[in-house]
Amino acid sequence: GGHEGHGSKKEGHDCHDGDHTEHHAMMAEDFKRRFFIALVISIPVLILSPTIQGWFNFSIAQFTGDKFVLFGLASIIALYTAWPFYTNGYEELKEKQLGMMVLVSLAVLTGYLYSVAATFFIDAKDFYWEISTLTLVLLLGHWIEMRAVVGTSGALKELVKLIPPKANLIKNDGS
């Protein structure tokens, strides 16, 4: 299954076999909400990014504190919308597993912390637009994955209903 790293303990819910589908549906809604928040915030991050402006040959009039606006917007994306990656990554580390959530967490946090350093401490380009788009794509992927898990679970439940409650064994002698 593709939902390892999304277990019930990792999201703070106590799931039993009967309510996994409901749990995954809640997770799908959470990823959907976080995706749309990240999408709305990523648009101004991309527009304000000097790298993106250079690529598309446009310029927004720079204003005092524009890098702090980028910092604030990217902070919402990196710290709020990406939060499930960190909690699941932490759970993977506790289980001594270096899975995808650890990798995703390292990628987003490293880019974010480097960008914070570039904003406040060192003279370097920031990676705010990169971590914003990375988080956006990851949230979309996990939202789609959770929706698929919910759909598959529903289909399996329907198949289980077709299994007869009782079976008869016919031996070789016809009894």
N, C-alpha and C positions, 0 to 999 in steps of 0.2 A: 504494500500500500504506500501511497505517496504522502501520507499524512503523519509520518513519524516526525517527532519534534513538535507536534501540536497536541500532545496528550492532555488529558483532563487536568492532571496535576499542574501542568505548566500554565494553564489559564486560570487557575484558582477555582475550578469547578470540580465537584466530586461526581464523576460519571460512572454509571453502571451500563451493562450491555443494552438495557432498554432505552437509554436516552442519549446514546452516541450521536444519532442523527440530529436530535435537537441541539446538542452541543456544537456539532459541526455547522449547523444552520446559523447558530449565534455567532460562531467564528467567522462565517462567510459574511454576515452582516457587519461585523466589526471591521474586517478587512475592507469591505466596500466603503464604509463610512470614512475610514482612514485614507483610503485611496482618493476619494473625492476631495477631502480636505487637502491632501498633498497636491492634487491636481490644481486646485484653485491657487494655492500658495506658490506652486512651481512656476506658474505663468509670469508673475512679476520677478521671480528670481532669475528666470531666463532672460527677461527683457532688461533687467538691470545689470546682468553679467557682462563685464567688459569683453570677455572672450567671445560670447555669442554676438555681441555688437560688432566685433571685429570680423567674425565670419560672415555675417550678413550685411556688412558695410552700412550700418546705421548707427546713430548715436543719440542716446538720450542725454539731455543736458545734465551733466553731473551736478550734484547738489551737495551741500555740506551734510555729512552724515550718511551718504548713500551706502557706504560700506557697512554702517551700523544697521541700516534697514535690511540689507542682504543678510547680515548676521542674525537679526531677529527672525526673519522669515525662514531662513534655513534651520534655525534652532527649533522652530515649531516642527518642521519636517523631521529633522534628525532625532529630536528628543521625544516628541509626542507620537507622530504617525509611525515611526519605526520601533516604538516601544515593544510590540509583541516579539520582534526579532531578538531583542536583548533578553527578555524574560525566558524565551525558549532556548536561546544560546546559553544562558546561565544554567538552565536545567540540564542541557547537554554536557556542560563542563562538570556539573555535580555528578553526573553519571559516567564521567571519564570518557565521553564520546566527543570527538571533534567532528560534528556534523555540519550541515549546511547553515544552520542558524548561527553557529559560532563564526563561520566564514562571513556571512552577511553582516553580522554585528561588527566584526573587525573592520570590514570594508567601509561601512557607513561611519562608524565612530572614528576611525583613523582619518578619513577624509574630512570629517567635521572638525576634529580637534586640530588638524593641520590648518584648516581654513580659519579657525578661531585664532590660532597663532599668527597667521598671515594678516588677520584683521587688526590685532592688538599689539603684537610683539615683534614680528619680523617683516622685512620688506620682500614679500613674495606674492604670487598670484594665489587667489583662493580657489577652492574646489566646490563652492556652494552649489553651482548649477549641476555638477556631476553627481554629488550626493543626493540632490533633490530628484534628479531623473532616475538615478539608481533605485532610490526608495520607492518612487512612483511605479516603476516597472516591477519591482519585487512585490509590492502590495497588490498590484493587478494580478500577478501570477498566483499569489496565495489566495486571493479572492476567487479566481477561476478554479483553483484546485479544491477549495472547500465546497464550492457549488457542485463540482463533479463528484466529490465524496458523498454529499447529501443525495444527489441524484442516483448514484450507484447503490447507496444504502436503501433508498426507496424501492429500487428495482429488485434488490435482493429480498426485501421483505415481501414483495408481491410473489416472487418465486417460491419462497418458503410456504406461502399460503396454499400453493399447489401440491405440496407434499402431503400424501394421505396420512391420517393420524395413526393408521394401523397397517401392517403388512403381514401377509400370510406366506409361510415357507412351504413349498411343495417339494416333497422328497422324491427321490428317484423311483420309489415304489408307488407313487401316485397318492400317498396319504398327505 
